[in-house]
Amino acid sequence: AVLDAARDAEPGCVVFVESLAAAAPDPTADGASGRGSPSALGWLLDRVRGHDTVVVVGETTDPDAVDPALRRGGRFDAEVRVGVPDPAARRAILDVHTDGVRLADAVSLDAVADRTHGYTGADLTAVLVDAATRAAGSAAGPPVIRQRDLEAALDAVGPSTLRDVSVQTPTTTYQDIGGLDRAKREVVRTVEWPQRYPALFERLDAAAPTGVLLHGPPGTGKTMLAKAVAASTDANFLSVDGPELMNRYVGESERGVRDLFERARRLAPAVVFLDEVDSLAPARHDTDTGASERVVSQLLTELDGLSPRGSVAVLAATNRRESVDPALLRPGRIETQVAVPIPDQDARAAIFEVQLDGVATGRIDTTALAAATTGYTGSDIAGVVREGALLAMEDHLRETEFDATDASGLVVTQRHLRRAIETTAPSVDGAG
């Protein structure tokens, strides 16, 4: 009946199949049902080929969930990806939807477009409707949308593309990381510059580095560095531990890698942080034919497909650089390697200052503390400060006979921190 109606339509007809994954699910997928629907749709597509005036268009949010038999020549032989709009497209969408809408002079649609990473056209419409509702509720006369109405609407209406994605908004800054000056410089140049200053790369026709490998002992600040660069660039931060993506079912680990990078492209600018990358992409051997081989191959494919302009940056971290597959570290992939070493004495003093910032203290000699903590990592020093705080509380409670109503005299002293050092040890084997 559909084909007959389409053939009779003048001058031609477009048959639109909505939610194609539901109408024609992949019969090999877990829980898939309705084998009759894909065959009926395939029958329709096969007969449409003989009618130049009839075109079938399908729509889906998950092409991998569609019956593969329909995604071939002669059926759905052309695929068009309709992605999430970039800042310029979001600005154009806002222009369309605010045509005829009263906006206050101080309203900056450019600022709204820059802030709405991951918002679709429908999301932006919802933001404007919410802002208009707020304006109408606070106006005696004709409503005028103000910048504060838009700010409130943005807080209330999130991007629909993030509803099933765990995305962090890091608050860590470079000032929160003591020492590591060389590592900070490399990360800023290779990850932050392409996202903050794309015009400079375009001017020199320079491709931005695709990825950075942070390597060093545990607790030296690799994760903090990744969060700091994401916060500095206002990029979306997608963090995943390598073991989280590994799945014993065939094909699931590769799908996890593919989905992760698809989300990152959708949410660009984005920073993808792969912690424990050596477990996700271990060095392969000639005899490898299993899951690790397929996962590494998928990861290499995703890295090779990233934009050369750095809209998606990859930060990987490992405690064992020699265990990472060498193909991952070639130019064009995770090509920049940044050592995050155990801090030296000057760096330890800086870390103590960062960790003690905001702590009620007496006179503290961070230089002496740094000299007494050879081999300690940043997380070790954070543990020393926590233990020192507990020792200070213990002394305070003993002195006040466990009356905690007055904490005005509670401070961490040099003595507390020296005692804490005596009861802790470096976490890295062989340090100290």
C-alpha positions as CSV (number, residue, x, y, z in Angstrom):
1,A,0.0,0.0,0.0
2,V,2.8,2.4,0.8
3,L,4.6,1.6,-2.5
4,D,1.4,2.1,-4.5
5,A,0.7,5.5,-2.8
6,A,4.3,6.6,-3.4
7,R,4.2,5.6,-7.1
8,D,0.9,7.5,-7.6
9,A,2.1,10.7,-5.9
10,E,3.0,13.5,-8.3
11,P,5.6,14.8,-9.1
12,G,7.4,12.3,-6.8
13,C,7.4,11.0,-3.2
14,V,9.7,10.7,-0.3
15,V,8.9,7.8,2.1
16,F,10.3,8.7,5.5
17,V,10.9,5.8,8.0
18,E,11.3,7.2,11.5
19,S,13.3,5.3,14.2
20,L,14.8,2.9,11.7
21,A,16.5,0.9,14.5
22,A,13.1,0.0,15.9
23,A,11.5,-0.7,12.5
24,A,14.4,-2.8,11.3
25,P,16.5,-3.9,14.3
26,D,19.7,-5.9,13.9
27,P,18.5,-9.5,14.2
28,T,21.8,-10.6,15.6
29,A,21.7,-8.1,18.5
30,D,20.8,-9.3,22.0
31,G,17.1,-9.1,22.6
32,A,16.3,-8.0,19.0
33,S,12.9,-9.1,17.7
34,G,10.7,-8.5,14.7
35,R,12.5,-10.3,11.9
36,G,9.5,-9.7,9.7
37,S,9.9,-5.9,9.8
38,P,13.4,-5.9,8.3
39,S,12.3,-8.2,5.4
40,A,9.2,-6.1,4.7
41,L,11.3,-2.9,4.6
42,G,13.9,-4.7,2.5
43,W,11.1,-5.7,0.1
44,L,10.1,-2.1,-0.2
45,L,13.6,-0.8,-0.9
46,D,14.2,-3.5,-3.5
47,R,11.1,-2.4,-5.4
48,V,11.8,1.4,-5.1
49,R,14.9,0.9,-7.2
50,G,12.8,0.7,-10.3
51,H,11.0,4.0,-9.6
52,D,13.0,7.2,-10.1
53,T,10.4,9.4,-8.5
54,V,10.3,7.5,-5.2
55,V,13.0,7.9,-2.5
56,V,13.1,6.2,0.9
57,V,14.8,8.0,3.7
58,G,15.4,6.4,7.1
59,E,16.3,8.0,10.4
60,T,18.1,6.6,13.4
61,T,20.2,7.6,16.4
62,D,22.1,4.4,16.4
63,P,23.1,3.1,12.9
64,D,24.8,0.1,14.4
65,A,21.4,-1.1,15.7
66,V,19.9,-1.3,12.2
67,D,19.7,-4.5,10.3
68,P,23.0,-4.7,8.3
69,A,21.1,-6.2,5.4
70,L,19.5,-2.8,4.8
71,R,22.8,-0.9,4.8
72,R,24.2,-2.0,1.5
73,G,24.1,-0.9,-2.2
74,G,20.7,-0.8,-3.7
75,R,18.9,-0.3,-0.4
76,F,20.1,2.4,2.1
77,D,23.3,2.9,0.1
78,A,23.9,6.5,1.1
79,E,24.4,7.5,4.8
80,V,24.4,11.1,6.0
81,R,25.5,11.9,9.6
82,V,23.6,14.8,11.1
83,G,25.9,15.8,13.9
84,V,25.5,18.1,16.9
85,P,25.9,21.7,15.7
86,D,29.3,23.5,16.2
87,P,29.5,27.0,17.7
88,A,28.8,28.7,14.3
89,A,25.8,26.5,13.6
90,R,24.5,27.1,17.1
91,R,24.8,30.8,16.5
92,A,22.8,30.5,13.3
93,I,20.1,28.4,15.0
94,L,19.8,31.0,17.7
95,D,19.5,33.7,15.1
96,V,16.6,31.8,13.5
97,H,14.7,31.2,16.7
98,T,15.2,34.7,18.1
99,D,13.9,36.4,14.9
100,G,11.1,38.6,16.1
101,V,11.9,38.0,19.8
102,R,12.6,41.0,22.0
103,L,16.2,40.7,23.3
104,A,17.8,43.1,25.8
105,D,20.7,45.1,24.4
106,A,23.1,43.3,26.7
107,V,22.2,39.9,25.4
108,S,25.1,38.1,23.7
109,L,24.0,35.2,21.5
110,D,27.7,34.6,20.7
111,A,28.3,33.9,24.4
112,V,25.3,31.5,24.5
113,A,26.6,29.7,21.4
114,D,30.1,29.3,22.8
115,R,28.7,27.9,26.1
116,T,26.3,25.4,24.7
117,H,28.6,22.5,23.8
118,G,26.6,19.4,22.9
119,Y,23.2,21.3,22.6
120,T,21.1,20.3,19.6
121,G,18.7,22.6,17.7
122,A,15.8,21.3,19.9
123,D,17.9,22.0,23.0
124,L,18.5,25.6,22.0
125,T,14.8,26.0,21.3
126,A,14.1,24.7,24.8
127,V,16.6,27.2,26.3
128,L,14.9,30.1,24.5
129,V,11.4,29.0,25.5
130,D,12.6,28.7,29.1
131,A,14.2,32.2,29.0
132,A,11.1,33.7,27.4
133,T,8.9,32.1,30.2
134,R,11.2,33.6,32.8
135,A,11.1,37.0,31.1
136,A,7.3,37.0,30.9
137,G,7.0,36.1,34.5
138,S,9.0,39.1,35.6
139,A,7.8,41.7,33.2
140,A,4.8,44.1,33.6
141,G,4.8,45.0,29.9
142,P,5.9,43.2,26.8
143,P,8.5,40.6,27.9
144,V,12.2,41.2,27.0
145,I,14.7,38.4,27.3
146,R,17.6,39.5,29.4
147,Q,21.1,37.8,29.7
148,R,20.2,36.6,33.2
149,D,17.1,34.9,31.8
150,L,19.3,33.0,29.3
151,E,21.8,32.2,32.0
152,A,19.1,30.7,34.2
153,A,17.7,28.8,31.3
154,L,21.0,27.3,30.5
155,D,21.3,26.1,34.1
156,A,17.9,24.5,33.9
157,V,18.0,23.0,30.4
158,G,20.9,20.7,29.8
159,P,22.0,19.2,26.4
160,S,20.0,16.1,25.6
161,T,23.2,14.5,24.1
162,L,24.6,14.3,27.6
163,R,21.8,12.4,29.2
164,D,23.4,9.0,28.7
165,V,27.0,10.3,28.9
166,S,29.1,10.7,32.0
167,V,30.9,14.0,31.5
168,Q,32.8,15.8,34.2
169,T,33.3,19.5,34.6
170,P,36.7,19.6,36.3
171,T,37.5,22.4,38.8
172,T,41.2,21.5,39.2
173,T,43.5,24.3,38.0
174,Y,47.3,24.4,37.4
175,Q,47.6,26.3,40.7
176,D,46.3,23.2,42.5
177,I,49.3,21.2,41.2
178,G,52.6,21.8,43.0
179,G,55.7,21.5,40.9
180,L,55.6,19.6,37.5
181,D,56.5,22.8,35.6
182,R,57.9,20.9,32.6
183,A,54.9,18.6,32.4
184,K,52.5,21.5,32.7
185,R,54.3,23.3,29.8
186,E,54.1,20.3,27.5
187,V,50.4,19.7,28.3
188,V,49.5,23.3,27.7
189,R,51.3,23.5,24.4
190,T,50.0,20.2,23.0
191,V,46.5,20.2,24.3
192,E,45.4,23.6,25.4
193,W,46.8,25.7,22.6
194,P,45.0,24.0,19.8
195,Q,41.7,24.5,21.6
196,R,42.3,28.0,22.8
197,Y,44.2,29.4,19.7
198,P,43.0,27.5,16.6
199,A,43.7,30.5,14.4
200,L,47.4,30.3,15.1
201,F,47.5,26.7,13.9
202,E,45.5,27.6,10.8
203,R,47.9,30.5,10.1
204,L,50.9,28.1,10.0
205,D,48.9,25.2,8.5
206,A,50.1,23.2,11.5
207,A,48.3,20.0,12.7
208,A,47.7,19.9,16.4
209,P,49.1,16.9,18.3
210,T,46.4,14.2,18.6
211,G,47.3,12.9,22.0
212,V,49.6,13.1,25.0
213,L,50.9,10.2,27.1
214,L,51.5,11.1,30.7
215,H,53.8,8.5,32.3
216,G,55.3,8.2,35.7
217,P,54.8,6.5,39.1
218,P,51.4,6.4,40.8
219,G,50.4,9.4,42.7
220,T,52.5,11.9,40.8
221,G,49.6,14.0,39.5
222,K,48.8,12.6,36.0
223,T,45.1,12.7,36.5
224,M,45.2,16.2,38.0
225,L,47.1,17.4,35.0
226,A,44.4,16.1,32.7
227,K,41.6,17.7,34.7
228,A,43.5,21.0,34.8
229,V,43.9,21.3,31.1
230,A,40.2,20.4,30.6
231,A,39.2,23.1,33.1
232,S,41.5,25.7,31.5
233,T,40.0,25.2,28.0
234,D,36.3,24.8,29.2
235,A,36.3,21.5,27.3
236,N,34.1,18.6,28.2
237,F,36.1,16.0,30.1
238,L,35.4,12.3,29.4
239,S,37.4,10.1,31.7
240,V,37.6,6.3,31.6
241,D,39.8,3.7,33.2
242,G,41.3,1.3,30.7
243,P,39.9,-1.8,32.4
244,E,36.3,-0.3,32.3
245,L,36.2,-0.7,28.6
246,M,37.4,-4.3,28.6
247,N,34.5,-6.8,28.1
248,R,34.7,-10.5,27.9
249,Y,32.0,-10.6,25.2
250,V,33.3,-10.5,21.6
251,G,32.9,-7.0,20.0
252,E,31.8,-5.2,23.2
253,S,35.2,-3.7,24.1
254,E,35.6,-2.4,20.6
255,R,32.1,-0.9,20.7
256,G,33.0,0.8,24.0
257,V,36.0,2.5,22.4
258,R,34.0,3.5,19.4
259,D,31.1,4.9,21.5
260,L,33.6,6.8,23.7
261,F,35.1,8.7,20.7
262,E,31.8,9.2,19.1
263,R,30.6,11.0,22.2
264,A,33.8,13.0,22.3
265,R,33.3,14.2,18.7
266,R,29.6,15.0,19.5
267,L,30.7,17.1,22.6
268,A,33.7,18.8,21.1
269,P,35.7,20.6,22.3
270,A,36.5,17.6,24.5
271,V,39.3,16.0,26.3
272,V,39.3,12.2,26.5
273,F,41.3,10.9,29.4
274,L,42.4,7.2,29.2
275,D,43.7,6.2,32.5
276,E,45.7,2.9,32.8
277,V,46.0,2.9,29.0
278,D,48.4,0.0,29.2
279,S,45.5,-2.3,30.2
280,L,43.4,-1.0,27.3
281,A,46.2,-1.1,24.7
282,P,48.9,-3.5,25.8
283,A,51.9,-4.3,23.6
284,R,50.8,-6.8,21.0
285,H,52.7,-9.9,20.0
286,D,52.7,-11.8,16.7
287,T,50.6,-14.5,18.3
288,D,47.9,-12.2,19.5
289,T,44.5,-12.8,17.8
290,G,42.1,-12.1,20.7
291,A,40.4,-9.2,22.3
292,S,43.5,-7.1,22.9
293,E,44.3,-7.1,19.2
294,R,40.9,-6.0,18.2
295,V,40.7,-3.3,20.9
296,V,44.1,-1.8,20.0
297,S,43.1,-1.8,16.3
298,Q,39.8,0.0,17.1
299,L,41.7,2.5,19.2
300,L,44.1,3.2,16.4
301,T,41.3,3.6,14.0
302,E,39.6,6.2,16.3
303,L,42.8,8.1,16.8
304,D,43.5,8.2,13.0
305,G,40.0,9.6,12.5
306,L,40.3,12.6,14.8
307,S,40.3,16.1,13.4
308,P,43.8,17.6,12.9
309,R,42.6,20.8,14.5
310,G,42.5,19.4,18.1
311,S,38.8,19.7,18.8
312,V,39.1,16.4,20.5
313,A,42.3,15.8,22.5
314,V,43.4,12.5,24.0
315,L,45.3,12.3,27.2
316,A,46.5,8.9,28.3
317,A,48.2,7.9,31.5
318,T,50.2,4.9,32.5
319,N,52.6,3.8,35.2
320,R,54.2,1.4,32.7
321,R,55.1,3.1,29.4
322,E,57.0,0.1,28.2
323,S,53.7,-2.0,28.4
324,V,51.8,0.3,25.9
325,D,51.5,-0.9,22.3
326,P,54.2,1.0,20.3
327,A,51.7,1.6,17.4
328,L,49.7,3.8,19.8
329,L,52.7,6.1,20.3
330,R,53.5,6.9,16.7
331,P,53.2,10.4,15.2
332,G,49.6,11.3,14.5
333,R,48.3,9.3,17.4
334,I,49.4,9.7,21.1
335,E,52.7,11.1,19.9
336,T,53.8,13.4,22.7
337,Q,55.2,11.7,25.8
338,V,55.4,13.7,29.0
339,A,57.2,12.4,32.1
340,V,55.4,13.0,35.4
341,P,58.2,12.1,37.8
342,I,58.5,11.8,41.5
343,P,58.9,15.5,42.7
344,D,62.3,16.9,43.6
345,Q,62.8,18.9,46.8
346,D,61.6,22.2,45.3
347,A,58.5,20.6,43.9
348,R,57.7,18.9,47.2
349,A,57.9,22.3,48.9
350,A,55.5,23.7,46.4
351,I,53.2,20.7,46.9
352,F,53.2,21.3,50.7
353,E,52.2,24.9,50.1
354,V,49.4,23.9,47.8
355,Q,48.1,21.2,50.2
356,L,48.3,23.6,53.3
357,D,46.5,26.4,51.5
358,G,43.4,27.0,53.5
359,V,44.5,24.9,56.4
360,A,44.7,26.7,59.8
361,T,48.4,26.4,60.6
362,G,51.1,27.8,62.9
363,R,54.5,28.6,61.5
364,I,55.4,26.0,58.8
365,D,58.7,25.5,57.2
366,T,57.9,23.8,53.9
367,T,61.6,23.7,52.9
368,A,62.3,21.5,56.0
369,L,59.3,19.3,55.3
370,A,60.4,18.9,51.7
371,A,63.9,17.8,52.8
372,A,62.4,15.2,55.1
373,T,60.2,13.6,52.4
374,T,62.6,12.4,49.8
375,G,60.8,10.0,47.4
376,Y,57.3,11.1,48.4
377,T,54.8,11.7,45.6
378,G,52.2,14.4,45.5
379,S,49.5,12.0,46.8
380,D,51.9,10.9,49.6
381,I,52.4,14.5,50.7
382,A,48.6,15.0,50.6
383,G,48.4,12.0,52.9
384,V,51.0,13.6,55.2
385,V,48.9,16.7,55.5
386,R,45.8,14.7,56.2
387,E,47.5,12.8,59.0
388,G,49.0,16.0,60.4
389,A,45.4,17.4,60.6
390,L,44.2,14.4,62.4
391,L,47.1,14.6,64.9
392,A,46.3,18.2,65.5
393,M,42.7,17.3,66.2
394,E,43.8,14.6,68.6
395,D,46.0,17.0,70.6
396,H,43.2,19.7,70.6
397,L,40.6,17.2,71.9
398,R,43.0,16.0,74.6
399,E,43.8,19.5,75.7
400,T,40.1,20.6,75.8
401,E,39.1,17.3,77.5
402,F,37.1,16.4,74.4
403,D,35.2,19.7,74.3
404,A,34.9,20.5,70.6
405,T,32.6,23.5,70.9
406,D,35.6,25.9,70.6
407,A,37.9,25.2,67.7
408,S,39.6,28.6,67.6
409,G,42.9,27.2,69.0
410,L,43.1,24.3,66.6
411,V,46.0,24.6,64.2
412,V,48.4,22.3,62.4
413,T,52.0,22.9,63.4
414,Q,55.4,21.9,62.2
415,R,55.5,19.3,64.9
416,H,52.3,17.6,63.7
417,L,53.5,17.4,60.2
418,R,56.9,16.0,61.3
419,R,55.1,13.3,63.3
420,A,52.9,12.5,60.3
421,I,56.0,12.0,58.2
422,E,57.4,9.6,60.7
423,T,54.3,7.5,60.5
424,T,54.0,7.4,56.7
425,A,56.2,6.1,54.0
426,P,56.6,6.7,50.3
427,S,54.1,4.7,48.2
428,V,56.6,4.0,45.4
429,D,58.8,1.0,45.9
430,G,62.4,1.9,46.3
431,A,61.8,5.5,47.0
432,G,63.3,7.3,49.9
